[in-house]
Amino acid sequence: MVRHRLVLVVAVGMLAGCGPAPSDSASPEVAERVAADPLGAEEWMFRQRANPDGTIPDDAVVEAVTQANRMTLASPGTDQVWAELGPSNIGGRIRDVAADPTTRGAVYIATGTGGLWRTGDGGATFETAWDDQLPQSMGAVAVDSRGVVWAGTGEPDHGGGSAYYGRGVYKSTDSGATWANVGLAAGDTVGQIAIDPRDDDRVFVAVMGALHDTAPTRGLFMTEDGGASWKRVIAPDSASTGVIDVTISESDPDVMLATTWDKIRDEKSRLYGKKSFLYRSTDAGRTWTNVHQPPLPQSTDVAGQPDALTYVGRMGVDFSDTDPNRAYLISSAAGGNFNGFFTSADAGATWTPVGPTSGGTLQSISGGFAWWFGRVYVDPADPLHVFVAGVSLAESRDGGQTWTTSQTPHADQHGLEWDPFTPGRVYLGNDGGFYTSTENGAARGLWAKTPHLPITQFYSMDVSVQDGARVNAGSQDNGSLKSWGSDNTVTGDWFGYVGGDGMMNRIDPTNDRKYYGCSQNGGCRGFVDGVGFSMTIPGARKNWVAPLEFAADPRVLFGGSETVNRINTDPGQRTWQRISPDLTEGTEPRAPGFGTVTAIGTTAADPNLVYAGTDSGLVWVSRNAMAAPDQVTWQKLTSPVFPGRWVTRITVDPQNARVAWASFSGWRSGDPHPHLVMTSDGGRTWSDIAGKRIPQAPVNDVIRHPSKPKWLFIATDVGVYRTTNLGKTWIKVGANLPLVPITDVDLPAGSDTLYAATYGRSVWTTSLADD
């Protein structure tokens, strides 16, 4: 069959109870808590990039990365050096944690879309331990008894905005300084890595496969020669089933447990199957038996009930290190509800439920999306001391009979590890970064967060015209953030000011004491000298990242839902007015959730000119957008160069209203180049100015140099590119940006500093002073 895989840098997934973003606690401007949503993030990232049938062609992604690398080597103009701006104090999603048993204080973390990092001092400081040009999407990390590090690329959970897969398993013998790929490149995502405690060359990798692909690359794989060769020891019962977890008994390493997870998606929805099972091996993982019997939950068809409610979904397992017969399992229904916590007194052969199989604390911490977690951890010194990952961390000291939940750490727990040198020292990774406990992981105890870990995933960004140190940006699961405190000073730390998932952020170009931040689906707030007010964009359908743009008069903003809306932000006038009909094609034929305005373009050169683009590729223009709301008219534009893809950005020349650019997303089969189009006659005709001169990759943003009308900068999934002649030629800007999607670029008027917001490596800058 034809392979369709995403193989780049960040792995592509009912409301998450997100903890508030790290905040400026002395400031009154921190908004009310807003829930974060890993499913919504995945839908946004995936749908704009996928083909209508839900696939993304592997060869297109590989060629784009190859072309990006060629442009780096061939362009002497790419001598700009990017520097990390931050934030570093906010953190981001950590998928897995592994301590090095050979070196005190050495711990590795696998991040969602920011590569692999290492601390040598127990989490006080971190350094990247990963090549910036390797896949940045991580699924698992493990360290053997010699200190050799094994890293599995590709985030397996398919949520939180992950959209890209990995390239298999990598191995480092020098603490992450260099890496060798040791296979399983077609597996796309890795759920877990387990190393035989008797033989470091015997390693097991749980492979979940692609979100949408049924090629036979899923299963549990074993190497007995350090990765030189691999054997699939669990071949799942359906093409849509992968292996998500695997664990080895320290007391008797011949005994192992593994869980499969049956899920796939098409262009419109997630599909669940009945093949999520528990497997057991008693011969060191060479052969396996399905032991998924009652009382473990069973997948059943129930008339009138969706599969998501009645089929078994993700399960997590772990052994006790001190009781050779004790094991634990947590289970969820396919759609994400908790459906049971179980213990075994015979090393996983049979199971007994502990506590209720629905409701209670474990349902509460699941958030309704237990597929985002699915982990259980047993204290290596106490078989009754157990932790379960969820929105909060749940701790039990009586084998699961009663639970206590954490309050201090950030929401959404993914990795837990005990320090092999210091009793009572426990490490925790979640969507907000890395935490350390010196109280044996006590849920209600003290947890210290590492202060420097620049792995934040950003959707959008804005920079002050008056002060380039003042930046605000919207981040996945960490809210809308700003680089200044309540006293308006910039110290290097960033602060949260709107909760949930941070989306569009804006700073008034004439007064940076006026700024705006949004949560998902248009939940926007405005601030004047730190005093906030609500300005949620109205509409029946609003994009995950609903557009918010200034009018020529920055007191006025335009916001998009299925319509374009206008608001005057002066006190007493803060009411949205709808100024367009529904500009979309509705939620079909693409998928439920479509039918939104995704881009709005305005210009100071003509207050009445406003463009709008949609998620199905429509482009509209109004030439009287400041008229009375019921008098504003719109024209649907057509052009043979419009690709019918998601419109990511529309930028209008700030000095010439007849000139505008529109960028489009998508990895589309049969389409050998990306799409950036330009009009020079007010939208009447358009031309493609990218062609094959830049990599065939989603274009996420386009801006014009403030003082050089022929200079454009674009942000893509494989780097930042510049043209000095309106697209006739292009060069890559700098060679050292990590290979993560660049979601936003900014070059404030009067500045020589170019800013780039990344999805997984925070914000970077480079100087254009010599250009």
DOFI-711926 format. One line per field, with one value per residue (C-alpha): x, y, z. Coordinates in steps of 0.25 Angstrom, whole numbers, plus 5000, padded with zeros to 4 digits. Layout:
<sites>
x: (X_...);
y: (Y_...);
z: (Z_...);
</sites>
This chain:
<sites>
x: (5000_5004_5010_5005_5012_5016_5031_5035_5038_5026_5017_5002_4985_4946_4951_4964_4964_4977_4984_4986_4998_5010_5005_5010_5004_5004_4996_4981_4981_4982_4969_4959_4963_4960_4960_4971_4967_4978_4967_4964_4979_4981_4969_4975_4989_4985_4973_4979_4991_4984_4978_4963_4964_4972_4986_4999_5009_5022_5030_5025_5030_5043_5045_5042_5052_5062_5060_5061_5074_5079_5075_5083_5096_5094_5090_5102_5091_5087_5097_5088_5089_5076_5077_5067_5058_5050_5041_5049_5042_5029_5032_5024_5019_5028_5025_5034_5045_5057_5068_5082_5086_5101_5102_5096_5087_5086_5072_5066_5053_5046_5037_5025_5031_5044_5054_5061_5067_5077_5080_5092_5088_5075_5066_5072_5077_5075_5082_5077_5083_5077_5081_5073_5071_5066_5051_5047_5034_5037_5030_5039_5053_5060_5074_5081_5090_5103_5097_5093_5081_5070_5060_5047_5042_5028_5018_5007_4995_4991_4986_4991_4994_5004_5004_5016_5023_5036_5047_5048_5058_5071_5082_5093_5106_5111_5100_5093_5104_5102_5091_5090_5077_5075_5062_5047_5047_5033_5027_5024_5021_5026_5018_5029_5043_5046_5060_5063_5070_5079_5083_5085_5084_5070_5061_5046_5039_5024_5020_5007_5008_5002_4989_4983_4991_4988_5001_5007_5017_5010_5013_5023_5037_5049_5064_5074_5086_5085_5077_5084_5072_5057_5046_5031_5027_5013_5006_4993_4979_4975_4983_4978_4984_4997_5004_5004_5011_5021_5027_5037_5037_5049_5047_5046_5049_5044_5030_5025_5012_5008_4995_4990_4981_4972_4969_4970_4964_4959_4957_4945_4946_4953_4950_4951_4952_4950_4965_4970_4976_4986_4997_5006_5019_5026_5038_5045_5036_5039_5024_5012_4998_4985_4981_4970_4959_4948_4948_4956_4947_4942_4939_4924_4914_4902_4890_4889_4903_4915_4927_4935_4927_4926_4940_4952_4963_4976_4982_4995_5002_5013_5020_5024_5040_5039_5027_5029_5014_5009_5004_4995_4986_4978_4968_4959_4948_4952_4946_4954_4945_4952_4947_4955_4967_4972_4983_4989_4994_5000_5009_4998_4992_4979_4973_4964_4957_4961_4950_4939_4940_4934_4933_4941_4955_4961_4949_4951_4966_4963_4957_4949_4961_4968_4975_4984_4990_4989_5000_5002_5015_5019_5028_5041_5042_5027_5017_5005_5010_5004_5002_4993_4995_4983_4980_4985_4995_4987_4995_4990_4997_4988_4989_4978_4967_4968_4974_4980_4982_4992_4990_5004_5009_5004_4992_4993_5003_5011_5024_5029_5042_5049_5064_5073_5083_5074_5063_5050_5054_5044_5043_5030_5028_5015_5010_5016_5030_5039_5036_5044_5039_5048_5036_5035_5025_5015_5003_5000_5015_5024_5028_5039_5039_5051_5053_5059_5053_5050_5040_5027_5018_5013_5002_5003_5012_5012_5024_5023_5027_5032_5040_5045_5046_5031_5026_5013_5009_4999_5003_4998_4993_5000_4991_4994_5008_5015_5029_5027_5022_5011_5021_5023_5038_5044_5053_5054_5043_5029_5016_5002_4990_4979_4977_4974_4981_4987_4983_4984_4992_4992_4999_4994_5004_5003_5002_5008_5001_4989_4989_4980_4981_4971_4968_4963_4951_4951_4951_4958_4961_4967_4976_4979_4990_4988_4973_4965_4952_4945_4943_4940_4938_4923_4918_4913_4926_4940_4953_4963_4972_4961_4967_4968_4974_4975_4968_4975_4971_4976_4965_4956_4959_4953_4950_4946_4936_4927_4926_4935_4932_4937_4939_4943_4951_4949_4942_4927_4927_4932_4922_4924_4917_4915_4919_4918_4909_4914_4926_4929_4924_4919_4924_4923_4928_4942_4938_4931_4937_4941_4933_4941_4949_4964_4970_4967_4976_4976_4984_4987_4987_4971_4963_4951_4959_4958_4961_4956_4961_4954_4958_4953_4961_4951_4956_4947_4949_4941_4944_4935_4938_4936_4922_4910_4909_4897_4903_4917_4918_4927_4932_4936_4949_4954_4967_4973_4985_4976_4979_4966_4974_4973_4976_4987_4989_4986_4995_4992_5003_5004_5006_4999_4985_4985_4996_4993_4998_4991_4998_4992_4995_4994_5003_4995_4998_5000_5003_5018_5020_5014_5005_5008_5000_5000_4991_4995_4981_4973_4970_4965_4976_4986_4999_5007_5020_5026_5025_5036_5046_5043_5040_5027_5022_5011_5013_5008_5010_5015_5020_5025_5038_5033_5042_5046_5033_5040_5044_5035_5038_5030_5028_5027_5028_5042_5048_5047_5050_5052_5051_5056_5049_5035_5037_5046_5057_5057_5067_5066_5068_5078_5083_5081_5066_5061_5053_5040_5028_5030_5016_5018_5028_5029_5038_5033_5034_5047_5053_5065_5061_5053_5045_5040_5030_5032_5023_5031_5044_5039_5042_5055_5061_5071_5077_5075_5084_5094_5084);
y: (5000_5014_5020_5034_5039_5052_5050_5064_5070_5070_5057_5059_5055_5067_5078_5079_5085_5093_5099_5114_5118_5123_5136_5150_5147_5162_5166_5167_5164_5149_5145_5134_5120_5115_5100_5095_5085_5075_5070_5083_5086_5073_5076_5090_5085_5073_5077_5089_5080_5067_5063_5062_5047_5050_5046_5054_5049_5044_5047_5062_5064_5057_5065_5078_5076_5072_5085_5093_5086_5089_5104_5105_5100_5107_5121_5129_5140_5130_5135_5141_5134_5132_5133_5128_5139_5130_5129_5119_5120_5115_5101_5092_5078_5067_5053_5044_5045_5035_5036_5031_5020_5023_5038_5045_5056_5052_5052_5052_5057_5055_5067_5067_5076_5081_5069_5063_5070_5066_5072_5068_5074_5068_5078_5091_5094_5087_5087_5081_5067_5066_5070_5082_5076_5063_5060_5069_5061_5051_5039_5032_5032_5021_5019_5006_5001_5006_5020_5018_5026_5021_5031_5028_5039_5042_5046_5035_5042_5050_5063_5076_5081_5070_5068_5062_5048_5043_5035_5023_5020_5027_5023_5031_5026_5039_5046_5051_5058_5049_5040_5028_5024_5009_5006_5006_5018_5014_5013_5028_5029_5022_5019_5013_5007_4996_4991_4977_4979_4967_4970_4985_4980_4974_4986_4986_4998_5000_5006_5012_5016_5028_5035_5031_5020_5005_5000_4989_4996_4996_4986_4983_4981_4974_4975_4966_4972_4987_4991_4985_4976_4976_4966_4969_4961_4966_4967_4974_4968_4979_4989_5001_4995_4999_4996_5008_5002_4991_4988_4978_4972_4975_4963_4953_4960_4948_4953_4965_4973_4981_4988_4990_5002_5001_5015_5021_5034_5037_5051_5054_5046_5037_5022_5012_4997_4985_4981_4989_4977_4974_4964_4956_4949_4939_4936_4950_4956_4946_4941_4947_4943_4951_4951_4962_4955_4960_4967_4976_4984_4978_4985_4983_4988_4994_4999_5014_5016_5021_5012_5023_5020_5004_5000_4999_5010_5013_5005_5007_4996_4995_4985_4986_4985_4980_4970_4960_4957_4971_4979_4990_4994_5007_5006_5016_5015_5019_5033_5036_5033_5025_5011_5004_5002_4988_4981_4967_4958_4948_4956_4960_4947_4951_4964_4970_4983_4993_5003_5008_5005_5019_5032_5036_5042_5035_5039_5054_5054_5048_5061_5052_5050_5039_5036_5048_5041_5025_5023_5017_5017_5008_5013_5004_5003_5001_4992_5000_5014_5016_5028_5030_5041_5051_5065_5065_5054_5044_5037_5025_5019_5007_5001_5009_5008_5023_5035_5049_5058_5069_5084_5090_5085_5089_5081_5069_5059_5050_5045_5041_5035_5032_5037_5024_5031_5040_5033_5041_5049_5048_5055_5059_5064_5070_5080_5091_5086_5078_5077_5071_5066_5062_5056_5043_5050_5054_5059_5070_5072_5082_5082_5090_5094_5096_5110_5109_5100_5107_5097_5105_5103_5116_5119_5134_5145_5161_5170_5185_5195_5204_5194_5181_5174_5174_5162_5155_5141_5130_5116_5102_5099_5110_5122_5135_5140_5154_5157_5168_5168_5176_5188_5188_5183_5173_5163_5151_5144_5143_5143_5138_5147_5139_5125_5112_5110_5123_5128_5141_5152_5166_5179_5193_5198_5212_5209_5196_5198_5193_5179_5167_5152_5140_5126_5116_5118_5133_5135_5149_5159_5173_5180_5195_5197_5184_5185_5175_5174_5163_5163_5149_5148_5145_5134_5120_5114_5120_5114_5108_5120_5131_5143_5156_5168_5183_5193_5205_5212_5202_5205_5196_5181_5171_5157_5145_5133_5129_5144_5156_5164_5178_5184_5198_5196_5210_5209_5210_5204_5190_5183_5174_5177_5166_5172_5161_5149_5135_5135_5120_5107_5102_5090_5081_5075_5075_5071_5075_5087_5094_5106_5117_5130_5127_5140_5155_5165_5180_5192_5206_5210_5208_5207_5202_5190_5177_5163_5150_5135_5122_5108_5103_5113_5124_5138_5150_5165_5177_5191_5198_5191_5203_5206_5203_5188_5186_5194_5186_5178_5166_5161_5146_5146_5135_5131_5119_5120_5119_5104_5102_5100_5106_5121_5123_5138_5150_5162_5175_5185_5196_5207_5202_5196_5190_5180_5168_5154_5141_5129_5115_5102_5087_5076_5071_5059_5063_5077_5079_5093_5102_5114_5128_5137_5152_5163_5176_5181_5181_5166_5165_5156_5148_5141_5130_5136_5124_5112_5102_5113_5109_5096_5089_5091_5099_5114_5119_5134_5145_5159_5171_5178_5191_5200_5191_5189_5177_5169_5158_5148_5135_5125_5111_5097_5096_5109_5124_5129_5143_5149_5163_5164_5160_5145_5144_5138_5133_5129_5122_5132_5126_5111_5109_5109_5096_5088_5091_5098_5113_5119_5134_5144_5159_5170_5183_5196_5203_5190_5182_5169_5158_5150_5135_5128_5113_5101_5095_5103_5116_5129_5132_5145_5149_5162_5168_5180_5177_5174);
z: (5000_4998_5011_5016_5028_5034_5037_5042_5055_5064_5066_5061_5074_5107_5112_5120_5134_5131_5142_5140_5132_5141_5145_5150_5164_5168_5156_5155_5140_5141_5135_5140_5138_5124_5121_5111_5101_5095_5085_5079_5077_5070_5061_5057_5054_5047_5038_5032_5027_5023_5010_5010_5012_5025_5019_5018_5007_5013_5001_5001_5015_5013_5000_5008_5018_5008_5000_5013_5016_5001_5003_5015_5008_4996_5001_5006_5010_5021_5031_5041_5054_5062_5077_5087_5093_5102_5110_5118_5131_5125_5120_5112_5110_5114_5109_5117_5128_5130_5141_5137_5147_5145_5148_5160_5156_5141_5136_5122_5117_5104_5100_5092_5081_5086_5085_5096_5108_5119_5133_5141_5154_5157_5149_5154_5139_5126_5113_5100_5097_5083_5069_5065_5051_5056_5058_5070_5073_5084_5090_5100_5106_5114_5120_5121_5132_5125_5123_5108_5105_5096_5090_5083_5073_5070_5081_5081_5088_5077_5084_5089_5075_5071_5056_5052_5054_5057_5050_5059_5070_5073_5082_5089_5096_5100_5108_5096_5089_5077_5072_5063_5057_5060_5053_5053_5045_5039_5052_5053_5068_5080_5093_5102_5103_5113_5115_5120_5134_5131_5117_5112_5097_5099_5097_5095_5087_5087_5074_5072_5057_5050_5053_5040_5034_5034_5029_5037_5045_5058_5070_5080_5075_5081_5079_5085_5078_5083_5071_5060_5056_5061_5062_5064_5076_5077_5064_5067_5064_5054_5045_5053_5066_5072_5085_5095_5108_5112_5125_5130_5144_5151_5161_5150_5136_5129_5132_5124_5121_5109_5105_5091_5087_5075_5068_5055_5048_5035_5029_5038_5051_5060_5059_5070_5069_5079_5079_5091_5100_5111_5107_5116_5113_5122_5113_5113_5103_5092_5091_5097_5101_5101_5116_5114_5122_5131_5141_5131_5123_5110_5097_5094_5084_5091_5083_5083_5089_5081_5081_5088_5101_5100_5094_5102_5099_5105_5117_5125_5133_5143_5152_5167_5168_5182_5181_5170_5169_5169_5157_5154_5141_5138_5127_5120_5110_5095_5096_5109_5121_5132_5133_5144_5152_5155_5162_5160_5171_5161_5153_5143_5140_5147_5151_5162_5162_5172_5175_5166_5151_5148_5154_5166_5167_5155_5146_5151_5147_5134_5129_5120_5111_5118_5105_5108_5120_5122_5131_5145_5153_5165_5176_5174_5190_5193_5185_5191_5187_5174_5164_5153_5142_5139_5139_5153_5158_5167_5178_5186_5198_5199_5186_5180_5190_5193_5185_5187_5176_5173_5173_5172_5158_5145_5139_5130_5135_5126_5132_5146_5151_5164_5166_5167_5176_5186_5193_5193_5181_5170_5156_5149_5135_5130_5120_5128_5129_5139_5154_5166_5179_5191_5198_5190_5181_5191_5183_5193_5196_5191_5176_5170_5156_5148_5144_5130_5119_5106_5100_5099_5088_5081_5072_5070_5075_5074_5078_5083_5073_5084_5092_5085_5098_5100_5094_5096_5090_5091_5095_5095_5110_5116_5112_5107_5112_5112_5115_5125_5139_5146_5148_5133_5134_5126_5134_5125_5132_5125_5131_5128_5127_5120_5123_5115_5102_5097_5083_5076_5084_5080_5084_5080_5070_5076_5091_5096_5109_5102_5098_5095_5098_5094_5099_5089_5080_5081_5096_5096_5106_5105_5115_5117_5127_5133_5135_5127_5120_5113_5097_5093_5078_5075_5066_5064_5059_5063_5059_5070_5067_5063_5056_5063_5055_5057_5048_5042_5055_5066_5075_5066_5064_5055_5059_5052_5054_5043_5040_5042_5054_5058_5072_5077_5089_5095_5109_5107_5093_5095_5087_5075_5063_5052_5038_5029_5026_5028_5019_5020_5013_5026_5034_5022_5013_5020_5034_5046_5052_5039_5034_5041_5037_5039_5034_5034_5026_5029_5025_5030_5015_5014_5027_5019_5012_5019_5014_5020_5018_5022_5026_5013_5005_5001_5000_5002_5002_5007_5002_5012_5025_5033_5029_5037_5040_5032_5020_5019_5006_5003_4990_4988_4981_4971_4965_4958_4967_4980_4984_4992_5005_5019_5018_5029_5027_5019_5019_5013_5009_5020_5009_4997_4999_4985_4989_4998_5000_5005_5010_5011_5019_5015_5010_4998_4989_4975_4978_4977_4983_4994_4992_4995_4985_4983_4977_4972_4968_4980_4979_4965_4960_4968_4964_4971_4976_4983_4973_4975_4980_4994_5001_4998_5013_5020_5020_5033_5032_5023_5026_5018_5023_5029_5021_5009_5000_4992_5004_5010_5021_5022_5033_5029_5036_5031_5034_5031_5017_5011_4998_4994_4980_4983_4981_4969_4978_4992_5003_5016_5028_5037_5038_5053_5055_5061_5051_5057_5051_5051_5053_5053_5049_5053_5049_5056_5049_5052_5057_5051_5059_5053_5063_5060_5069_5069_5072_5083_5084_5089_5082_5074_5069_5058_5054_5040_5043_5032_5021);
</sites>
